């Protein structure tokens, strides 16, 4: 099925949820309200002549610098593909500016688990009803969300864990600690030939 036809079907099924749609470089996207995202994606997955059974990708986007009026700063993008029917669609869900949140789709696609956790970790977008929403890439005590466009390039402050790690290295170095197990100041036997 043509992507534009899929969008037309979505508009007919969810007329109050569709904000807009467009096609760019052969990829059609539909922008939706977040409130019924699970219903929309379930319908795309379970409707016989659509069968969008593969969640190809899920990611967050920070559009703080874009100039499109009426759209929110954060969105979650779902790239769906029908393996048996070989068609695709991109669904962009607007999730707000201050406290971005949307329902989890882990119940529809188990593979969304880590993708949602990564989006939460890096953008701060909360996925309601997620079975285990916690950081997946950064330490639990990390402050902030590094893929937000207002996040400082060098971070907000030194990660406390890094400071502790550097202090531990200094402490161990005083005792001649060598991770390879060699005596302090001696050359390893396999390195003697290189001298």
Residue, then its C-alpha position, 0 to 999 in steps of 0.5 A: x500500500x502506498x504511504x499516502x494511502x496509509x495516512x489517509x486510512x489513519x485520518x479516517x480512523x483517528x481524525x482527532x489525533x492526526x495533526x499533519x503529514x508530509x512526504x520528504x525524500x520518499x518517506x511519508x510521516x504523520x504527526x500525531x497527538x500523544x494521547x492515543x499513541x498505543x491505539x494508533x500503533x496497535x491499529x497499524x499493527x493489527x489491521x489486516x491490510x496494513x500489518x505494520x508488524x515490525x517496529x524498525x526504530x524508535x527515537x526521541x527528537x529535540x526540536x528546540x531550534x525548529x521554526x514550526x509553530x504549533x508543534x512541541x519541542x520533544x517528539x517520539x518517532x516510530x518507524x514502522x514496517x510491514x514485513x509481509x506487505x513491504x510498506x512503511x510509515x513514520x509516526x511522529x508523536x508530539x510529547x510536550x515541552x516541559x515534562x515530555x511523556x507518552x505511553x509505552x509501546x512495550x506491550x505491542x513490541x517487546x523490542x521497544x523496551x531498550x529503545x524507550x529506556x535509551x530515549x528516556x536516558x538521553x532526552x528525558x522523555x518519560x514512557x508511562x507504563x514502561x515495565x522498567x524505566x531507568x537509565x540504560x547508557x548512563x550511570x544512575x546518578x548522571x545529571x541531565x539528558x545529554x541529547x537535549x540541545x540545551x545540554x552543555x557540551x562539556x556537561x553540567x558538572x563532572x560526574x561524581x563517579x568520575x571524580x571517585x574513579x580518579x581518586x581511586x587511581x591516585x590512591x592505587x598508584x601510590x602503592x605501585x598498582x599495575x593492572x597487568x600485575x607487574x612490579x612497580x617500575x619494572x618492564x614486563x618480560x614480553x616487553x624486554x625484547x622490544x627495548 
